[in-house]
Amino acid sequence: MSLPNVTINDDDLLYRRLHHTRVYEDGSVKSIAYMFNSRPDPEVSVDLARLTTPEEAAGRGKPGTGLGEIVTSVPRALGFQVEYRPLPENPAHSQIEGHNTKALCKQLAEATQMILMPQKISNAPTE
């Protein structure tokens, strides 16, 4: 299967799905948002915003998932590659790839703006 020719520009927006445990109550993003299993993630999954909507992107996550937005130029300025990596179930899927550290996770998190706040989903029955 050949990939469509999609160029990600420095001014493109990227969406990052975020669980409520990765966002502070004031809406700022925790550095763990760019980690996997408590380690800096070298292949951060994002969606290319111009190929989806915020609602579709958030809907691909677990119930209650929120959505952060980061400009492509930020990870690139930090030394990352931003690559288009579509999946059959997600044609907007892309990745922020490269050597990642806790300090870089913090910088990525600080540059991420929440556009859909995550919700805490309770499994307890309501009466």
Sequence and secondary structure as in RCSB ss.txt:
>XXXX:A:sequence
MSLPNVTINDDDLLYRRLHHTRVYEDGSVKSIAYMFNSRPDPEVSVDLARLTTPEEAAGRGKPGTGLGEIVTSVP
RALGFQVEYRPLPENPAHSQIEGHNTKALCKQLAEATQMILMPQKISNAPTE
>XXXX:A:secstr
         TT EEEEEE GGGB TTS B GGGGEETTEE SEEEEEEGGGS HHHHHHTSSTT EEEEEETHHH
HHTT EEEE  BTTBTTEEEEES   HHHHHHHHHT EEEE       S   
